[in-house]
Amino acid sequence: MSTVAPAAPSEALIGKVTARLLPFLLLMYVLAFLDRANVGFAKVAFQADTGLSDAAFAFGAGIFFLGYAVLEVPSNLIMHRVGARLWMCRIMVTWGLVSAAMMFAHDESTFYVLRFLLGVAEAGFFPGVILYLTYWFPSRARGRAMGLFYFGAPLAFIFGSPLSGLLLELDGLAGWHGWQWLFLVEGLLATAVGVWAYFYLDNRPADAAWLSRDEQRTLQAAIDAEEAHKHGHGPHGVLAALRNPRVLYLCAIYFLIQISVYGVVFYLPAQVAGLLGKKVGFAVGLVTAIPWLCAVVAAWFIPRHSDRTGERRWTAALTLAIAGAGIAASANAGQPLLALLALCFAAAGFIAVQPVFWTFPTAFLGGAAAAGGIALINSFGALGGFIAPNLKNWAESAFASVKAGLYLLALTTLLGALLILGIRELGLRGTTDASPSLPKTA
């Protein structure tokens, strides 16, 4: 007896879901990224007021990712059980409060503790959203959806860079330093949106009153059919996913991607300030936003190209290779304008590659295995975020050159591109596009 495949959700239905969910998820990501990276804007003033050394700053900037990595998997498993509505609210409220408390980080110990606790509070947000998107978008539309979500990182800097620069210029208001205003305002914004999330998000299509009954059934049937295929062809259960060779291979790639991301992000405002010969403030914030405008354009077009063609591997590898070339060129450009152009390519590359990358694990992980596997991959990325500033600082000290740190970041980025080429693309039966698979390495 043959089984009739469920009807594919129409483009109109996908568009309706996109319009409802993505703007809000995007707002959440903007605030998340801003609260983890605004320490880069505060760097110069913060170190001047507190006396922190470059090594102490690098360690504090990176220790966020240790707390983040430790709790990624348990956090995502809890969200899979209790639902995104409650768990995303909890995550955002707590990370916003901890981020605001950074205004009291007057010494090394307090700085380290609060950065670590910020990672603990935010753990599970990003992999939780990636998992959440698999509940709402079939594979053929998932690259586009993730591409829109990835607007969050560049938008955090397009709007957050001038905002952070403006808040720094409040130095002295009410007796507080500018960096204290920065942490307080941006942290409380995240807490407010977290409360809003509890009333706005729906856990599954069946819970969405803004969808008709037919739309709920059509969308849920398509998602359930893909989940059934994943359960039949992918790892079963959390433990199987955590030790799956394909998952571990993707962990290594994402680790290298995040080294390039945070090796640039934490130091971009200071790098731009050096190019312009100005201190970090509103003007530097405006110029710092330019590479992120390029990243938005790339995050719009590249995942759509990948969805349309069904080609993932070469698209991702070339995009990441461009990022590596941009990082290297920014270190060696003789003119500030050329260096800024190179940073535009770097930011565009390492932002746009990520939504394409996430189509790899979501193509074969389902259910609790998806919750655990996605979180594990993101945990390795978090470790990359911890290592990046320390690695950059080590290279600069060891070779007595600022360029050395950027060259090392470029090399790790290019290595990630080569590893992506080690992924074999195979059409997975039961999907509507050429979804990627990975080599069975064991």
C-alpha atoms as one frame of an Amber mdcrd trajectory, in Angstrom:
protein
   0.000   0.000   0.000   1.560   3.311  -1.107   1.770   6.312   1.163   0.706
   9.644  -0.269   3.257  12.377   0.407   1.858  15.413   2.217   1.205  18.525
   0.149   4.100  20.946   0.159   3.373  24.221   1.963   2.771  27.010  -0.536
   5.099  29.966  -0.900   2.288  32.125   0.484   2.143  30.013   3.652   5.936
  30.065   4.029   5.805  33.823   3.559   3.139  34.154   6.240   5.212  32.192
   8.743   8.321  34.174   7.791   6.562  37.497   8.293   5.253  36.439  11.701
   8.354  34.813  13.212  11.519  36.135  11.596  11.267  39.843  12.523  10.850
  38.947  16.204  13.581  36.280  16.182  15.772  38.784  14.395  15.166  41.374
  17.112  16.125  38.804  19.739  19.345  37.948  17.901  20.275  41.627  17.450
  20.071  42.102  21.209  21.874  38.825  21.941  24.755  39.629  19.642  24.959
  43.207  20.855  25.105  42.159  24.510  27.895  39.653  23.902  29.953  41.919
  21.619  29.388  45.415  23.028  32.440  44.837  25.211  34.385  45.564  22.003
  32.953  49.080  21.908  33.589  49.604  25.603  37.152  48.247  25.309  39.231
  51.426  25.247  37.230  53.434  27.800  36.636  50.368  29.963  40.332  49.509
  30.130  41.251  53.141  30.783  38.865  53.355  33.754  39.532  49.912  35.231
  43.211  49.427  34.394  42.625  46.035  32.707  45.516  44.810  30.562  45.046
  43.602  26.988  45.541  40.005  28.139  42.930  40.391  30.902  40.475  41.945
  28.451  41.019  39.128  25.930  40.456  36.498  28.609  37.322  38.232  29.922
  35.918  38.731  26.426  36.442  35.053  25.672  35.362  33.499  28.990  31.748
  34.296  28.046  31.958  31.373  25.647  33.056  28.871  28.275  29.869  29.396
  30.291  27.921  29.405  27.047  29.440  26.148  25.799  28.987  24.185  29.033
  25.200  24.610  29.130  24.338  24.584  25.413  23.204  20.951  25.230  21.147
  20.820  28.463  19.539  24.171  27.625  18.472  23.019  24.166  17.090  19.753
  25.534  15.027  21.716  28.057  13.656  23.920  25.267  12.765  20.829  23.230
  10.771  19.614  26.230   9.111  22.785  27.583   8.836  24.791  24.360  10.410
  27.949  22.965   7.824  30.332  24.408   8.813  29.785  28.052  12.478  28.988
  27.545  13.330  31.892  25.237  11.690  34.226  27.748  13.850  32.800  30.543
  17.028  33.072  28.504  16.500  36.675  27.423  15.387  38.001  30.803  18.358
  36.523  32.658  20.994  37.460  30.085  19.634  41.024  29.934  19.920  41.422
  33.693  23.453  40.007  33.782  24.481  42.203  30.854  23.148  45.274  32.655
  25.113  44.229  35.751  28.314  44.582  33.701  28.138  48.271  34.627  29.563
  47.196  38.011  32.620  45.403  36.538  35.282  47.656  38.073  38.027  45.025
  38.413  39.330  41.875  36.723  37.553  39.378  38.982  34.126  41.001  38.608
  34.657  41.321  34.853  35.515  37.607  34.544  32.605  36.450  36.720  29.987
  38.562  34.946  31.210  37.609  31.473  31.096  33.937  32.459  27.592  34.329
  33.924  26.461  36.136  30.782  27.444  33.049  28.794  25.605  30.800  31.256
  22.469  32.942  30.998  22.502  33.100  27.195  23.395  29.420  26.676  20.921
  27.723  24.399  19.566  30.838  22.706  21.203  30.411  19.320  20.876  26.616
  18.934  17.380  26.978  20.356  16.401  29.288  17.505  18.016  26.993  14.902
  16.011  24.100  16.359  12.875  26.244  16.517  13.150  27.054  12.804  13.079
  23.318  12.008   9.640  23.191  13.685   8.268  25.774  11.252  10.187  25.649
   7.959  10.593  22.646   5.622  14.082  22.008   4.280  13.504  23.719   0.931
  12.858  27.058   2.691  15.186  26.675   5.663  18.268  28.296   4.126  16.318
  31.462   3.374  14.815  31.520   6.863  18.216  31.078   8.488  19.675  33.722
   6.198  17.089  36.214   7.424  17.806  35.237  11.029  21.494  35.842  10.420
  20.711  39.457   9.622  20.804  39.773  13.422  24.603  39.876  13.731  25.222
  42.590  11.114  22.137  44.554  12.169  23.447  44.494  15.740  26.409  46.468
  14.466  24.612  48.600  11.868  22.263  49.982  14.507  24.180  48.959  17.601
  27.491  50.543  16.542  26.145  54.106  16.457  23.997  53.409  19.548  26.974
  52.048  21.466  29.113  54.981  20.360  26.394  57.436  21.435  26.011  55.777
  24.844  29.771  55.993  25.376  29.492  59.723  24.865  27.166  59.951  27.895
  30.321  59.736  29.997  29.812  61.689  33.216  26.004  61.765  33.086  24.619
  61.059  36.595  28.181  60.357  37.648  28.472  57.220  35.510  31.004  56.333
  32.847  29.870  55.984  29.244  30.602  52.259  29.247  28.291  51.859  32.267
  25.429  53.486  30.360  26.193  51.193  27.415  25.901  47.978  29.439  22.831
  49.155  31.403  20.705  50.338  28.481  21.495  47.489  26.102  21.027  44.866
  28.836  17.621  46.151  29.925  16.457  46.221  26.299  17.068  42.446  26.107
  15.128  41.850  29.331  12.115  43.794  28.014  12.048  41.815  24.768  12.328
  38.580  26.770   9.092  39.356  28.590   7.480  40.145  25.240   8.649  36.762
  23.843   6.491  34.884  26.352   3.350  36.461  24.906   4.418  36.498  21.245
   5.966  33.128  20.377   4.076  29.890  19.670   5.772  26.550  20.226   4.487
  24.707  17.124   2.268  25.362  14.092  -0.634  23.615  15.875  -0.496  26.319
  18.580  -0.586  29.258  16.165  -3.952  31.035  16.249  -2.732  33.262  13.395
  -2.762  30.222  11.044  -5.972  28.697   9.714  -6.744  25.043  10.482  -5.798
  24.029   6.932  -2.539  25.971   7.139  -1.701  24.361  10.475  -2.330  20.861
   9.104  -0.410  21.451   5.848   2.642  22.889   7.542   2.714  20.340  10.367
   2.294  17.429   7.946   5.277  18.589   5.872   7.459  19.031   8.963   6.369
  15.651  10.379   7.202  13.899   7.084  10.728  15.324   7.140  11.132  14.390
  10.804  10.080  10.815  10.037  12.711  10.640   7.295  15.406  11.967   9.654
  14.496   9.414  12.308  14.808   6.694   9.682  18.184   7.808   8.326  19.885
   9.836  11.054  21.084   9.137  14.602  18.481   8.063  17.177  18.479   9.900
  20.481  20.722  12.474  22.090  23.710  10.261  22.907  23.842   8.863  19.382
  23.865  12.399  17.970  26.596  13.573  20.340  28.985  10.842  19.224  27.971
  10.767  15.558  31.044  11.267  13.286  29.116  13.578  10.964  28.112  15.799
  13.878  31.686  15.899  15.193  32.990  16.804  11.743  30.579  19.726  11.621
  31.684  20.730  15.136  35.242  21.197  13.844  34.066  23.355  10.935  31.859
  25.573  13.068  34.667  25.960  15.620  36.898  27.436  12.905  34.121  29.666
  11.550  33.546  31.195  14.966  37.256  31.835  15.482  37.144  34.071  12.413
  33.899  35.752  13.528  34.953  36.701  17.040  38.579  37.323  16.219  37.276
  40.213  14.115  34.156  41.240  16.067  35.808  41.965  19.409  38.476  44.150
  17.815  36.683  45.730  14.838  35.794  49.046  16.566  39.371  49.479  17.777
  40.719  48.493  14.343  38.476  51.023  12.584  39.416  53.689  15.137  43.073
  53.027  14.324  42.400  53.345  10.585  40.598  56.651  11.099  42.951  57.995
  13.742  40.008  58.665  16.079  38.850  57.370  19.446  35.874  54.977  19.593
  32.691  57.044  19.585  29.744  57.914  17.370  31.812  58.602  14.211  33.765
  55.347  14.535  30.479  53.539  15.226  29.050  54.800  11.929  32.073  53.643
   9.936  32.152  50.316  11.784  28.610  49.706  10.547  29.736  49.655   6.884
  31.155  46.070   6.831  27.930  44.853   8.450  25.832  46.470   5.719  27.794
  44.330   3.274  27.145  41.296   5.489  23.369  41.922   5.320  23.477  41.964
   1.523  25.497  38.729   1.453  23.202  37.028   4.003  20.237  37.885   1.778
  21.598  36.619  -1.540  23.905  33.687  -0.750  21.452  31.451   1.216  18.778
  32.138  -1.417  21.180  31.096  -4.155  21.936  27.932  -2.186  18.228  27.123
  -1.690  17.435  27.791  -5.344  20.257  25.655  -6.743  20.330  23.043  -3.954
  24.143  23.454  -3.907  25.606  23.810  -0.418  29.194  22.626  -0.226  30.957
  24.824  -2.803  28.783  27.809  -1.921  29.756  27.569   1.748  33.446  26.861
   1.090  33.925  29.765  -1.342  32.030  32.159   0.908  34.229  31.280   3.890
  37.400  31.461   1.766  36.451  35.025   0.781  36.159  35.857   4.488  39.659
  34.512   5.116  41.095  36.490   2.216  39.390  39.626   3.528  40.858  39.194
   7.014  44.362  38.750   5.589  44.000  41.702   3.219  42.793  43.994   6.023
  46.109  43.442   7.792  48.205  44.268   4.752  46.215  47.069   3.085  48.281
  50.231   2.823  45.309  52.595   2.707  42.480  52.892   5.283  39.879  52.714
   2.498  41.347  49.450   1.165  41.523  47.999   4.668  37.862  48.887   5.243
  36.938  47.266   1.903  38.785  44.100   2.946  36.855  44.062   6.246  33.631
  44.322   4.231  34.518  41.095   2.409  35.521  39.445   5.684  32.261  40.300
   7.461  30.135  39.395   4.432  31.852  36.032   4.123  31.776  34.804   7.696
  28.184  35.946   8.248  26.703  34.611   4.984  28.389  31.197   5.269  26.629
  30.372   8.535  22.993  29.964   7.373  24.261  27.716   4.568  26.336  25.761
   7.075  23.302  25.062   9.290  21.499  23.330   6.428  23.999  20.470   6.843
  23.051  19.272  10.369  19.346  20.124  10.050  19.182  17.883   6.956  19.764
  14.679   8.949  19.080  15.471  12.642  15.559  15.289  14.023  13.769  15.370
  17.395  15.905  15.101  20.527  18.909  14.216  18.338  18.522  17.591  16.629
  18.266  19.386  19.987  21.459  17.748  21.239  23.432  17.729  17.980  22.733
  21.354  17.072  23.625  22.439  20.599  26.882  20.448  20.536  27.924  22.039
  17.242  27.167  25.492  18.631  29.103  24.637  21.804  32.219  24.058  19.725
  31.537  27.375  18.030  31.385  28.981  21.468  34.798  27.508  22.257  36.024
  29.126  19.059  34.723  32.428  20.397  36.703  31.885  23.608  39.909  30.980
  21.800  39.743  33.725  19.132  40.683  36.815  21.192  43.284  34.886  23.167
  44.755  33.383  19.994  44.921  36.803  18.355  46.518  38.341  21.432  49.094
  35.493  21.628  50.099  35.875  17.962  50.508  39.636  18.307  52.696  39.199
  21.401  54.727  36.280  20.031  55.540  38.002  16.726  55.456  41.584  18.052
  53.064  42.551  15.272  49.376  43.449  15.106  49.295  41.880  11.630  50.285
  38.457  12.989  46.982  38.028  14.813  44.962  38.785  11.672  47.094  36.465
   9.532  46.539  33.635  11.997  42.778  34.239  11.966  42.860  34.176   8.163
  44.641  30.804   8.184  42.090  29.215  10.522  39.286  30.582   8.330  40.787
  29.075   5.181  41.220  25.751   6.993  37.488  25.817   7.746  36.779  26.346
   4.042  38.900  23.309   3.171  37.033  21.164   5.708  33.730  22.198   4.136
  34.994  20.794   0.851  35.346  17.468   2.679  31.567  17.290   2.940  29.960
  15.156   0.234  26.676  16.379  -1.148  24.139  13.590  -1.618  20.443  14.131
  -2.326  18.548  12.860   0.718  15.504  10.896  -0.295  12.241  12.361   0.901
  13.253  16.023   0.587  12.262  18.458  -2.096  15.724  19.871  -2.713  19.257
  18.627  -2.971  19.778  18.562   0.744  23.372  17.939   1.756  24.707  14.935
   3.522  28.076  14.191   5.016  30.613  11.482   4.478  30.167   8.493   6.757
  33.562   8.755   8.324  33.135   5.875  10.726
